[in-house]
Amino acid sequence: MATQHFLTLSDLDQQALFQVLDRASALKVAQQSGQSVLSLPQRVLAMIFEKSSTRTRVSFEAGIHQLGGSAIFLSPTDTQLGRGEPLSDTARVLSEMVDAVMIRTDLHEKLEIFSRYAKIPVINGLSDSCHPCQLLADLQTIIAKFGQISDLKVAWIGDGNNVCQTYCEAAGLFGFDLIIAGPPAYQPDPSWVKLGKGRVQFSTDPIAAVKGAHVVTTDVWASMGQESEVRERRAALAPYQVTESLLEQAADDVMFLHCLPAHRGEEISDTLLDDPRTEWVWIQAGNRLHAQKALLEYLILGQV
């Protein structure tokens, strides 16, 4: 059987994604009830971080431990990657030693190269193109509130970054309507929009975009690696700050999501995360743990 990787959401079909999401919910219930699920005893996850992280590192490391396995944190300065060892060689070596590899990197091409030579599952912990693990948690959170995802309206406000591009992909896979409000110069790459299968629309008016939206979501205006663009991005994206008054234009039962970390006073107002309509942000963050536990089971064991 061919090794199953998870570099984008589309690496799994809709049925498999729903299986992972269902399992994630079951694992969350088990943990909350104090039940131990040791489905990955003695399994080892290698975690390669070329970018800093809080949620990705903690959720993967805690998750594999809770399932009975262990994790090894690797950074370029700690490994031969930092001294120029080819990705292909590292992939071959780690395939002989661990059961899966999670990589958080800058260039998505690195993940593709690594997975080409790996005999074990490779997981995208974030790249410049997409963030599929984040979307698993987001989808789990949305389904927990609304009981479904198809035919909902989701409004993305701000920069069309890697998370936004994964929302485009998810819209095509799960059949929800996505409207992206932001400056034309900051729209997602057309190749990702195409994955939305006609479910993605654009607006330059954030108020019009959130009208009737069940979910409103955003992310920072300048991602890691874009620090030199901060001033320019703040000026261009200032009209797209999510505020309490903007949420008033959405559906009465609107859910606000943010993958965090949040920059208060920039993409969100200073007090937005004190609003009861945004309490799902913290549940969303916690769901990274459960969604990734389910993903690890699926990839390592070939089942959920």
C-alpha positions as CSV (number, residue, x, y, z in Angstrom):
1,M,0.0,0.0,0.0
2,A,1.3,3.4,-0.9
3,T,2.3,5.8,1.9
4,Q,-0.4,8.3,2.6
5,H,0.8,11.9,3.1
6,F,-1.1,15.0,4.2
7,L,0.3,18.0,2.4
8,T,-3.0,19.5,1.4
9,L,-6.6,18.8,2.4
10,S,-7.1,17.2,-1.0
11,D,-4.7,14.4,-0.2
12,L,-7.6,12.8,1.6
13,D,-11.0,12.5,-0.1
14,Q,-14.2,13.9,1.5
15,Q,-15.1,10.5,3.0
16,A,-11.7,10.1,4.6
17,L,-11.8,13.7,5.9
18,F,-15.2,13.2,7.5
19,Q,-13.8,10.0,9.1
20,V,-10.9,11.9,10.6
21,L,-13.3,14.7,11.8
22,D,-15.7,12.1,13.4
23,R,-12.8,10.4,15.1
24,A,-11.4,13.8,16.3
25,S,-14.8,14.4,18.0
26,A,-14.7,11.0,19.6
27,L,-11.2,11.4,20.9
28,K,-12.2,14.8,22.4
29,V,-15.1,13.2,24.2
30,A,-12.8,10.4,25.4
31,Q,-10.3,12.9,26.8
32,Q,-12.9,15.0,28.5
33,S,-14.3,11.9,30.2
34,G,-10.9,10.9,31.4
35,Q,-10.6,7.9,29.1
36,S,-7.1,7.0,27.8
37,V,-6.8,6.0,24.2
38,L,-3.4,4.4,23.6
39,S,-3.8,3.7,19.9
40,L,-0.2,4.6,18.9
41,P,2.0,2.9,21.5
42,Q,5.8,3.1,20.8
43,R,5.1,5.2,17.7
44,V,7.4,8.1,17.1
45,L,6.7,11.4,15.4
46,A,9.5,13.6,14.1
47,M,8.7,17.3,14.0
48,I,10.8,19.5,11.8
49,F,10.2,23.2,12.5
50,E,11.7,25.9,10.2
51,K,9.2,28.4,11.6
52,S,8.3,29.2,15.2
53,S,5.1,27.7,16.6
54,T,2.9,27.4,19.7
55,R,-0.3,25.6,18.7
56,T,1.2,23.3,16.1
57,R,4.1,22.1,18.2
58,V,2.1,21.7,21.4
59,S,-0.9,20.0,19.7
60,F,1.3,17.5,17.8
61,E,3.6,16.8,20.7
62,A,0.8,16.4,23.3
63,G,-1.3,14.5,20.9
64,I,1.2,11.7,20.1
65,H,2.0,11.4,23.8
66,Q,-1.7,11.1,24.7
67,L,-2.0,8.2,22.1
68,G,0.9,6.4,23.7
69,G,3.7,7.5,21.4
70,S,6.4,10.2,21.6
71,A,7.7,13.1,19.6
72,I,11.1,14.4,18.6
73,F,11.5,18.2,18.0
74,L,14.0,19.0,15.3
75,S,15.1,22.4,14.0
76,P,17.6,23.2,11.2
77,T,20.2,24.3,13.7
78,D,19.9,20.9,15.5
79,T,20.1,18.7,12.4
80,Q,22.2,18.2,9.3
81,L,19.6,20.0,7.3
82,G,21.2,23.2,8.7
83,R,24.5,22.1,7.2
84,G,23.1,21.4,3.8
85,E,22.0,17.8,3.9
86,P,19.5,17.3,1.0
87,L,15.9,16.9,2.0
88,S,15.8,13.6,0.1
89,D,18.6,12.2,2.3
90,T,16.9,13.3,5.5
91,A,13.6,11.8,4.3
92,R,15.3,8.5,3.6
93,V,17.1,8.4,7.0
94,L,14.0,9.4,9.1
95,S,12.0,6.8,7.3
96,E,14.2,4.2,8.9
97,M,13.8,5.6,12.4
98,V,10.3,7.1,13.0
99,D,6.7,6.4,12.1
100,A,5.7,9.9,10.7
101,V,7.2,13.3,10.1
102,M,5.4,16.7,10.6
103,I,7.1,19.6,8.8
104,R,6.5,23.3,9.4
105,T,8.3,25.2,6.7
106,D,8.4,28.2,4.3
107,L,8.3,26.7,0.8
108,H,5.6,24.1,0.0
109,E,8.0,22.6,-2.5
110,K,10.2,21.3,0.4
111,L,7.2,19.2,1.6
112,E,6.7,17.8,-1.9
113,I,10.4,16.9,-2.2
114,F,10.5,15.3,1.3
115,S,7.4,13.3,0.7
116,R,8.7,12.0,-2.6
117,Y,11.6,10.2,-0.8
118,A,9.8,9.3,2.5
119,K,8.5,5.9,3.1
120,I,6.5,7.2,6.1
121,P,3.6,9.7,6.2
122,V,4.6,13.4,5.9
123,I,2.3,16.0,7.4
124,N,2.2,19.6,6.5
125,G,2.3,21.6,9.7
126,L,2.2,24.8,7.7
127,S,3.7,26.1,4.5
128,D,3.6,29.2,2.4
129,S,0.8,27.7,0.3
130,C,-1.6,26.1,2.8
131,H,-2.3,25.0,6.3
132,P,-4.5,21.8,6.1
133,C,-4.1,20.9,9.8
134,Q,-5.6,24.2,10.8
135,L,-8.6,23.6,8.6
136,L,-9.2,20.2,10.2
137,A,-9.6,22.0,13.5
138,D,-11.8,24.7,12.0
139,L,-14.1,22.2,10.3
140,Q,-14.4,20.2,13.5
141,T,-15.3,23.4,15.4
142,I,-17.9,24.5,12.8
143,I,-19.5,21.1,12.7
144,A,-19.7,21.1,16.6
145,K,-21.8,24.3,16.5
146,F,-23.9,23.9,13.4
147,G,-24.0,20.1,13.0
148,Q,-22.9,20.4,9.3
149,I,-20.6,22.3,7.0
150,S,-22.2,22.1,3.6
151,D,-24.3,25.1,2.4
152,L,-23.1,27.3,5.2
153,K,-21.8,30.8,4.4
154,V,-18.2,31.5,5.5
155,A,-16.7,35.0,5.3
156,W,-13.0,35.4,5.2
157,I,-11.9,39.0,6.0
158,G,-8.4,40.3,5.2
159,D,-5.3,38.8,3.6
160,G,-5.7,35.9,1.2
161,N,-2.9,34.0,2.8
162,N,-2.1,30.3,3.2
163,V,-5.0,29.6,5.6
164,C,-7.4,31.5,3.3
165,Q,-6.2,29.4,0.4
166,T,-7.0,26.2,2.4
167,Y,-10.5,27.6,3.0
168,C,-10.9,27.8,-0.8
169,E,-9.9,24.2,-1.1
170,A,-12.2,23.2,1.7
171,A,-15.1,25.0,0.1
172,G,-14.8,22.8,-2.9
173,L,-14.4,19.6,-0.8
174,F,-17.2,20.3,1.6
175,G,-19.7,22.4,-0.4
176,F,-19.9,25.6,1.7
177,D,-20.0,29.1,0.2
178,L,-16.9,31.2,0.9
179,I,-16.7,35.0,0.3
180,I,-13.4,36.7,0.7
181,A,-13.3,40.4,1.5
182,G,-10.0,42.1,1.0
183,P,-8.0,44.4,-1.4
184,P,-7.6,42.9,-4.9
185,A,-3.8,42.9,-4.5
186,Y,-4.1,40.5,-1.5
187,Q,-6.4,37.9,-3.0
188,P,-5.4,34.2,-2.8
189,D,-3.6,32.5,-5.7
190,P,-6.1,31.7,-8.6
191,S,-5.0,28.0,-8.5
192,W,-6.3,27.7,-5.0
193,V,-9.5,29.6,-5.9
194,K,-10.1,27.1,-8.6
195,L,-10.1,24.3,-6.1
196,G,-13.3,25.9,-4.6
197,K,-15.3,24.6,-7.6
198,G,-17.3,27.8,-8.0
199,R,-18.0,28.2,-4.3
200,V,-15.6,31.1,-3.8
201,Q,-16.6,34.8,-4.4
202,F,-14.8,38.1,-3.7
203,S,-15.8,41.5,-2.4
204,T,-14.0,44.6,-1.4
205,D,-16.7,45.5,1.1
206,P,-16.4,43.6,4.4
207,I,-19.9,44.6,5.5
208,A,-21.5,43.1,2.4
209,A,-19.3,40.0,2.7
210,V,-20.4,39.2,6.3
211,K,-24.2,39.7,5.6
212,G,-25.8,36.5,6.7
213,A,-22.5,34.7,7.3
214,H,-22.6,31.8,9.7
215,V,-18.8,31.9,10.2
216,V,-16.6,34.9,10.0
217,T,-12.8,34.3,10.1
218,T,-9.6,36.1,9.6
219,D,-5.8,35.9,10.2
220,V,-2.9,38.2,10.8
221,W,-2.1,40.7,8.1
222,A,1.6,39.9,7.9
223,S,2.6,36.3,8.2
224,M,6.0,35.0,9.2
225,G,8.5,36.0,6.5
226,Q,6.5,39.1,5.6
227,E,7.9,41.3,8.3
228,S,9.3,43.8,5.8
229,E,5.8,44.4,4.4
230,V,4.1,45.2,7.7
231,R,3.7,48.9,7.1
232,E,2.4,48.5,3.6
233,R,0.0,45.7,4.6
234,R,-1.4,47.6,7.6
235,A,-2.3,50.5,5.3
236,A,-3.9,48.3,2.6
237,L,-5.8,46.1,5.1
238,A,-6.9,48.6,7.6
239,P,-10.5,48.8,6.2
240,Y,-10.8,45.0,6.8
241,Q,-10.5,44.9,10.6
242,V,-13.0,42.6,12.2
243,T,-14.9,44.4,14.9
244,E,-17.9,43.9,17.1
245,S,-20.0,46.1,14.8
246,L,-18.9,44.1,11.8
247,L,-20.2,40.9,13.4
248,E,-23.5,42.6,13.9
249,Q,-24.0,42.3,10.2
250,A,-23.6,38.6,10.1
251,A,-26.1,35.8,11.1
252,D,-27.6,36.0,14.6
253,D,-25.7,32.8,15.5
254,V,-22.5,33.8,13.9
255,M,-19.3,32.0,14.9
256,F,-16.0,34.0,14.8
257,L,-12.8,32.0,14.2
258,H,-9.1,33.0,14.2
259,C,-6.3,30.5,13.9
260,L,-4.1,32.6,16.3
261,P,-1.9,34.3,17.3
262,A,-4.1,37.4,17.0
263,H,-2.8,40.9,16.7
264,R,-5.3,43.0,18.6
265,G,-5.7,46.4,17.0
266,E,-4.8,45.1,13.6
267,E,-6.9,42.3,12.0
268,I,-9.3,42.4,15.0
269,S,-10.3,45.2,17.3
270,D,-8.7,45.4,20.7
271,T,-11.7,44.0,22.5
272,L,-13.1,41.5,20.0
273,L,-11.9,38.4,21.8
274,D,-13.9,39.5,24.9
275,D,-17.1,39.3,22.9
276,P,-19.2,36.1,23.6
277,R,-19.5,35.5,19.8
278,T,-15.8,34.9,19.7
279,E,-15.6,32.3,22.4
280,W,-15.3,29.5,19.8
281,V,-11.7,30.8,19.0
282,W,-10.4,29.0,22.1
283,I,-12.4,25.8,21.3
284,Q,-10.9,26.0,17.8
285,A,-7.4,26.2,19.2
286,G,-8.1,23.2,21.4
287,N,-9.4,21.2,18.5
288,R,-6.0,21.3,16.9
289,L,-5.1,18.6,19.5
290,H,-8.0,16.3,18.7
291,A,-8.0,16.7,14.9
292,Q,-4.3,16.0,14.7
293,K,-4.6,12.9,17.0
294,A,-7.2,11.6,14.6
295,L,-5.0,12.4,11.6
296,L,-2.0,10.7,13.2
297,E,-4.1,7.5,13.7
298,Y,-5.4,7.6,10.2
299,L,-2.0,8.1,8.6
300,I,0.1,5.8,10.7
301,L,-2.5,3.0,11.2
302,G,-4.3,3.4,7.9
303,Q,-7.6,3.7,9.7
304,V,-9.5,5.7,12.3
